[in-house]
Amino acid sequence: MGACKHVDHCMAIISLPIDAIKSQFKGEWLLIAIDSVDEKTTTPLTGHILAHSPAREEIHKASLAYSGLAAVYYSDDWPEDLAACFFLV
């Protein structure tokens, strides 16, 4: 799938803190499966990487194939020319 690098499904899944995952992939968009959340704030706490790419469009494509709880993150500071919109399905 282009520049998108999917994690091999044969690898062991290791749940890590979200910030620890983000620190491993500089300048990339990340699709992270959420493994645990803070019950009070609903903030994702831990997860595992599903896909990463410098191209946001590749992560969007990868997210369409995953049906579990997941979030898209940018590994560095949020780009200044980008806005986000959230909705519940």
Contacts in CASP RR format, 6 or more apart in sequence:
PFRMAT RR
TARGET T0000
AUTHOR 0000-0000-0000
METHOD contacts of the structure
MODEL  1
MGACKHVDHCMAIISLPIDAIKSQFKGEWLLIAIDSVDEKTTTPLTGHIL
AHSPAREEIHKASLAYSGLAAVYYSDDWPEDLAACFFLV
1 58 0 8 1.000
1 61 0 8 1.000
1 62 0 8 1.000
2 53 0 8 1.000
2 55 0 8 1.000
2 58 0 8 1.000
3 53 0 8 1.000
3 54 0 8 1.000
3 55 0 8 1.000
3 58 0 8 1.000
4 51 0 8 1.000
4 52 0 8 1.000
4 53 0 8 1.000
4 55 0 8 1.000
4 58 0 8 1.000
4 59 0 8 1.000
4 61 0 8 1.000
4 62 0 8 1.000
5 51 0 8 1.000
5 52 0 8 1.000
5 53 0 8 1.000
6 50 0 8 1.000
6 51 0 8 1.000
6 62 0 8 1.000
7 48 0 8 1.000
7 49 0 8 1.000
7 50 0 8 1.000
7 51 0 8 1.000
13 48 0 8 1.000
14 48 0 8 1.000
15 35 0 8 1.000
15 36 0 8 1.000
15 46 0 8 1.000
15 47 0 8 1.000
15 48 0 8 1.000
16 46 0 8 1.000
16 47 0 8 1.000
16 48 0 8 1.000
17 45 0 8 1.000
17 46 0 8 1.000
18 32 0 8 1.000
18 44 0 8 1.000
18 45 0 8 1.000
18 46 0 8 1.000
18 47 0 8 1.000
18 73 0 8 1.000
21 30 0 8 1.000
21 32 0 8 1.000
21 47 0 8 1.000
21 48 0 8 1.000
21 49 0 8 1.000
21 73 0 8 1.000
22 30 0 8 1.000
22 73 0 8 1.000
22 75 0 8 1.000
23 75 0 8 1.000
24 49 0 8 1.000
24 75 0 8 1.000
25 49 0 8 1.000
25 52 0 8 1.000
25 75 0 8 1.000
26 75 0 8 1.000
26 76 0 8 1.000
27 54 0 8 1.000
27 74 0 8 1.000
27 75 0 8 1.000
27 76 0 8 1.000
28 52 0 8 1.000
28 53 0 8 1.000
28 54 0 8 1.000
28 74 0 8 1.000
28 75 0 8 1.000
29 52 0 8 1.000
29 53 0 8 1.000
29 54 0 8 1.000
29 55 0 8 1.000
29 56 0 8 1.000
29 58 0 8 1.000
29 59 0 8 1.000
29 72 0 8 1.000
29 73 0 8 1.000
29 74 0 8 1.000
29 75 0 8 1.000
30 49 0 8 1.000
30 51 0 8 1.000
30 52 0 8 1.000
30 59 0 8 1.000
30 72 0 8 1.000
30 73 0 8 1.000
30 74 0 8 1.000
30 75 0 8 1.000
31 49 0 8 1.000
31 50 0 8 1.000
31 51 0 8 1.000
31 52 0 8 1.000
31 59 0 8 1.000
31 62 0 8 1.000
31 63 0 8 1.000
31 66 0 8 1.000
31 70 0 8 1.000
31 71 0 8 1.000
31 72 0 8 1.000
32 44 0 8 1.000
32 47 0 8 1.000
32 48 0 8 1.000
32 49 0 8 1.000
32 50 0 8 1.000
32 70 0 8 1.000
32 71 0 8 1.000
32 72 0 8 1.000
32 73 0 8 1.000
33 47 0 8 1.000
33 48 0 8 1.000
33 49 0 8 1.000
33 50 0 8 1.000
33 66 0 8 1.000
33 68 0 8 1.000
33 69 0 8 1.000
33 70 0 8 1.000
34 44 0 8 1.000
34 46 0 8 1.000
34 47 0 8 1.000
34 69 0 8 1.000
34 70 0 8 1.000
34 71 0 8 1.000
35 45 0 8 1.000
35 46 0 8 1.000
35 47 0 8 1.000
35 48 0 8 1.000
36 44 0 8 1.000
36 45 0 8 1.000
36 46 0 8 1.000
36 47 0 8 1.000
37 43 0 8 1.000
37 44 0 8 1.000
37 45 0 8 1.000
38 45 0 8 1.000
44 71 0 8 1.000
50 62 0 8 1.000
50 66 0 8 1.000
50 70 0 8 1.000
51 58 0 8 1.000
51 59 0 8 1.000
51 62 0 8 1.000
51 63 0 8 1.000
52 59 0 8 1.000
52 75 0 8 1.000
53 59 0 8 1.000
53 62 0 8 1.000
56 72 0 8 1.000
59 72 0 8 1.000
60 72 0 8 1.000
63 70 0 8 1.000
63 72 0 8 1.000
END
